[in-house]
Amino acid sequence: MPKLTCDELSIPSRLRRNNKPVVNTFNDDEEVLYRWFDPSKVESESNGRISATTIKQAFTPLSELSNNRSSMSLYSTDVLYSISKLPHRDGFGVIKAKVTDINERTFDFDEGSKNNGNKKLLLSFKLKHDPEDCMYPHTIILIYKEGIELKGEIKGNLLKTAIRDQIGKLFKVCHPPDPTFKLELEQIPVNISESGINAENSTKTSRFLNWIFSFFPSKNKS
């Protein structure tokens, strides 16, 4: 199945790459990452707040930790646009974390293996701006173990638990799931000549345009 274009997905122009550069600088204390989560997998605590378990599961499977940068977004909910298929994630929730808390973050991991004397290994996060044609803010969290990048889906329950525990500490909900929320979709302008609606003469053109405008209510200027 052919990939949908940004126009077919109705992605706002402000989010499209349009030859804008890659920016791998993450030192702004005010900048955050946004990530969507599925409302069907939400667990609530006794006080009604979304549980830490829900936040930990937001990145499932642990293969590509995909986010949006706030400095290149207008709204936190911009991360709800799907750039691969329809529909978009209108009713989903959004979590956020500060980029300075994530980038270059290191933590210990006990592999639980007697072969290495139960030695603790060093895990770390690193951010990479990875713009997509239809989503310029797209950024991923890379995971390193002992300085070596872990590529593909993360294997091992202990390792996955350690990574999700860190995610649970760093991210918090900023936009709860809302079934009434609707994303703004960009309308594609219609080019009359390209759509095959060509008038044979100026009279027919005028009649056609008058017919089109008849569907729009007139506004009286005071």
C-alpha positions as CSV (number, residue, x, y, z in Angstrom):
1,M,0.0,0.0,0.0
2,P,1.5,3.3,-1.1
3,K,2.5,5.8,1.7
4,L,0.1,8.6,2.1
5,T,1.3,12.1,1.4
6,C,1.3,15.0,3.9
7,D,-1.6,16.5,2.0
8,E,-3.6,13.3,2.1
9,L,-2.9,13.1,5.8
10,S,-4.0,16.8,6.2
11,I,-0.9,17.5,8.2
12,P,-0.6,21.3,9.0
13,S,2.1,23.0,7.0
14,R,3.8,24.3,10.1
15,L,4.7,20.7,11.1
16,R,6.2,19.6,7.7
17,R,9.9,19.5,7.2
18,N,10.1,21.5,4.0
19,N,13.9,21.3,3.9
20,K,14.4,22.6,7.4
21,P,17.6,21.5,9.0
22,V,18.3,18.8,11.6
23,V,18.9,20.4,15.0
24,N,20.7,18.2,17.6
25,T,21.1,20.8,20.3
26,F,19.2,19.9,23.5
27,N,20.3,22.4,26.2
28,D,17.1,24.5,26.7
29,D,15.8,24.0,30.2
30,E,12.3,25.0,29.0
31,E,12.1,22.5,26.1
32,V,10.1,19.3,26.5
33,L,9.4,16.1,24.6
34,Y,5.8,15.0,23.9
35,R,4.6,11.4,23.4
36,W,1.1,10.1,22.8
37,F,-0.4,7.2,24.8
38,D,-3.4,4.9,24.0
39,P,-6.5,5.7,26.2
40,S,-7.6,2.0,25.9
41,K,-4.6,1.1,28.0
42,V,-5.0,3.7,30.7
43,E,-4.9,2.6,34.3
44,S,-6.0,5.0,37.1
45,E,-4.9,5.3,40.6
46,S,-7.3,5.7,43.6
47,N,-7.1,9.5,43.3
48,G,-8.2,9.4,39.7
49,R,-4.8,10.3,38.3
50,I,-3.3,8.2,35.4
51,S,-1.0,5.6,36.9
52,A,2.8,5.4,36.4
53,T,2.2,2.0,34.8
54,T,0.3,3.7,32.0
55,I,3.2,6.1,31.4
56,K,5.7,3.3,31.4
57,Q,3.7,1.5,28.7
58,A,3.5,4.5,26.5
59,F,6.6,3.3,24.6
60,T,5.6,-0.2,23.6
61,P,7.3,-2.0,22.0
62,L,10.7,-0.6,23.2
63,S,12.1,-0.3,19.7
64,E,12.0,3.4,18.6
65,L,11.2,5.8,21.4
66,S,9.4,8.4,19.2
67,N,8.5,11.9,20.4
68,N,7.9,15.5,19.3
69,R,10.0,18.5,20.4
70,S,8.1,21.4,21.9
71,S,10.4,24.0,20.3
72,M,9.2,22.8,16.9
73,S,5.6,22.3,17.8
74,L,2.7,24.7,18.5
75,Y,0.7,22.4,20.7
76,S,1.5,19.3,22.8
77,T,-1.3,17.6,20.9
78,D,0.7,17.9,17.6
79,V,2.2,14.6,18.5
80,L,-1.3,13.0,18.0
81,Y,-1.0,13.4,14.2
82,S,-0.2,10.1,12.5
83,I,2.3,10.4,9.7
84,S,1.9,6.9,8.3
85,K,-1.8,6.2,8.1
86,L,-5.3,7.4,9.1
87,P,-7.1,8.0,11.3
88,H,-5.1,10.3,13.6
89,R,-5.0,9.8,17.4
90,D,-7.5,12.5,18.3
91,G,-8.8,11.0,21.5
92,F,-5.4,9.9,22.8
93,G,-3.5,11.3,25.7
94,V,-0.1,13.1,25.8
95,I,2.8,12.8,28.3
96,K,5.8,15.1,28.5
97,A,9.4,15.2,29.9
98,K,12.1,17.9,29.9
99,V,14.8,17.3,27.2
100,T,17.6,18.2,29.7
101,D,16.4,15.4,32.0
102,I,16.5,12.8,29.2
103,N,19.5,13.7,27.0
104,E,22.7,12.1,28.3
105,R,20.9,10.6,31.3
106,T,22.8,7.6,32.8
107,F,21.6,5.0,35.2
108,D,22.8,1.6,36.6
109,F,21.3,-1.7,35.4
110,D,21.8,-4.9,37.3
111,E,21.7,-7.6,34.6
112,G,21.3,-10.3,37.3
113,S,23.8,-12.6,35.6
114,K,26.3,-14.6,37.7
115,N,28.6,-14.8,34.6
116,N,29.7,-11.2,35.2
117,G,29.6,-11.4,38.9
118,N,26.3,-9.5,39.1
119,K,28.2,-6.4,37.9
120,K,26.0,-3.3,37.3
121,L,26.0,-2.1,33.8
122,L,25.7,1.5,32.7
123,L,22.6,2.5,30.6
124,S,22.1,5.9,29.0
125,F,19.6,7.9,27.0
126,K,20.6,10.2,24.1
127,L,18.3,12.4,22.0
128,K,18.4,12.6,18.3
129,H,16.3,15.0,16.1
130,D,15.0,12.7,13.4
131,P,12.7,14.9,11.3
132,E,10.1,13.2,9.0
133,D,8.8,14.8,5.8
134,C,5.4,15.3,7.5
135,M,6.6,15.8,11.1
136,Y,9.6,18.1,11.5
137,P,9.6,18.0,15.4
138,H,10.0,14.2,15.3
139,T,12.8,13.2,17.8
140,I,13.8,9.8,19.1
141,I,15.4,8.6,22.4
142,L,18.4,6.4,21.7
143,I,19.4,3.8,24.3
144,Y,23.0,2.8,25.1
145,K,24.4,0.0,27.2
146,E,28.0,0.4,28.2
147,G,28.3,3.0,25.4
148,I,26.9,0.8,22.7
149,E,23.6,1.8,21.0
150,L,20.9,-0.8,21.4
151,K,19.2,-1.1,18.0
152,G,15.9,-2.7,17.1
153,E,13.5,-4.0,19.7
154,I,14.9,-4.1,23.2
155,K,15.2,-7.7,24.5
156,G,15.2,-9.0,28.1
157,N,12.5,-8.4,30.7
158,L,15.0,-7.0,33.3
159,L,16.4,-4.5,30.7
160,K,12.9,-3.4,29.5
161,T,11.8,-2.9,33.1
162,A,14.8,-0.8,33.9
163,I,14.2,1.5,30.9
164,R,10.5,1.8,31.6
165,D,11.1,2.6,35.2
166,Q,13.3,5.6,34.1
167,I,10.6,6.7,31.7
168,G,8.0,6.5,34.5
169,K,10.2,8.9,36.5
170,L,10.7,11.4,33.8
171,F,7.4,11.7,32.0
172,K,4.1,13.1,33.3
173,V,0.7,13.6,31.8
174,C,0.0,17.0,30.2
175,H,-3.0,16.2,28.0
176,P,-5.4,13.5,29.4
177,P,-7.3,11.4,26.9
178,D,-10.3,13.3,25.6
179,P,-12.8,11.5,23.3
180,T,-14.2,14.9,22.2
181,F,-10.9,16.4,21.1
182,K,-10.4,16.8,17.4
183,L,-7.1,17.8,15.6
184,E,-7.1,20.6,13.2
185,L,-6.8,19.2,9.7
186,E,-5.3,21.3,6.9
187,Q,-7.5,21.7,3.9
188,I,-6.0,21.2,0.4
189,P,-6.7,24.1,-1.9
190,V,-8.5,23.1,-5.1
191,N,-6.9,24.1,-8.4
192,I,-9.8,24.4,-10.8
193,S,-7.6,23.9,-13.9
194,E,-6.0,20.8,-12.5
195,S,-9.3,19.2,-11.4
196,G,-10.5,19.3,-15.0
197,I,-13.1,22.0,-14.5
198,N,-12.2,24.2,-17.4
199,A,-14.5,26.7,-18.9
200,E,-14.7,27.0,-22.7
201,N,-15.0,30.8,-22.5
202,S,-15.1,33.6,-20.0
203,T,-18.9,33.5,-19.8
204,K,-19.0,29.9,-18.7
205,T,-16.1,30.6,-16.3
206,S,-18.1,33.4,-14.7
207,R,-21.2,31.3,-14.4
208,F,-19.2,28.5,-12.8
209,L,-17.6,30.8,-10.2
210,N,-20.9,32.4,-9.4
211,W,-22.3,29.0,-8.8
212,I,-19.4,28.1,-6.4
213,F,-19.8,31.3,-4.5
214,S,-23.5,30.8,-4.1
215,F,-22.8,28.2,-1.5
216,F,-21.1,30.7,0.8
217,P,-23.1,33.2,2.7
218,S,-22.4,36.8,1.9
219,K,-21.0,39.1,4.6
220,N,-22.2,42.7,4.8
221,K,-19.5,45.1,5.8
222,S,-20.6,47.9,8.1
